[in-house]
Amino acid sequence: MSLARLITAQQLADSLPQSLLIDCRFALEDPSHGQRSYLEGHLPGARFLDLERDLSGPVEPGVTGRHPLPEPQRLIRRLREIGVDNDSRIVLYDDGPGAFAARAWWLLAWLGKRNDVYLLDGGLAAWRQAGLPLEAHECSAECGTFTGQPDPQMLIEATELSRQLAD
């Protein structure tokens, strides 16, 4: 699997037309923060993915964690809805340190999209600090043609992890 690559705000600004931007902002203490913040202002042309609705599956108390893996075909459909193709150059960002953008990066890698995926170094805060513009309307997209396939080798069961940690 390839490592996540960082892109600076200025590098991204210089290559905007060639990039599909995905806003991954979220706040654990306020689940509506991401969508609300996206509508208030986002990078030009960015689409939005929500941690709980798009990047996670249903929570089963006592069985799953707080944000379990999404069902692969549902996530693939959602990625297509926002315009992702197999050859898309994707830049992911969130508010800051990148935890939510990194989750989206990992999910893309899990589905086989391992090339041309970047994380905005410093997230939206770095974009703002560079004095770059935001827009405040929902961006539409033509449907993409992404044909991902989950890689089971990127997963480990909790019991297997516990066994390996015990060794």
C-alpha positions, 0 to 999 in steps of 0.5 A: 500500500502506498503512503499518504502523500501530503500536498501544501495549500499553495500546491493545491491552489496551483493544481485545482482544476486537476483535483477532486477535493473532498471535505471530510470535516467532522467533530465527535462532540457535534456530528452536524459540524462537518456538513454545517461547516461545509455549507458555510465555506469549503475549498472551491469545488469540494464535495463532502463526505460525512464520517457517520453517514458515508465513511462508517457503517451502522453501529451495533452496541457491544459488537462494533466500535464507534465508527465501524467500516462502511459496507463497501458497495454503499461507499463505492456508490457514494464515491461515484455520486461525488464524481470519483473515477478510478483515475481521479486525482483526489485531495482530502482535507478536514479542519486540522490535524487530518484524522478524518481525512486520513480515515477517508484516505485509508478507506480509498486504499482499502477499496483499491484507490492507492494512486493520486490520493493526497492529504492537504497538509494542515487541512482547512486551517492551512488553506485559510492561513495561505489566504486562499478563497473559499466558496459557500455553496454545495458543489454538484458532480457528474457521477463517477465510474469508480470500481473499487474492491475491498482488500481483505488483507488490509483488515485484521480481526480483533481476536487475531490482533489480541493473539498477536499482541499476546505473543 
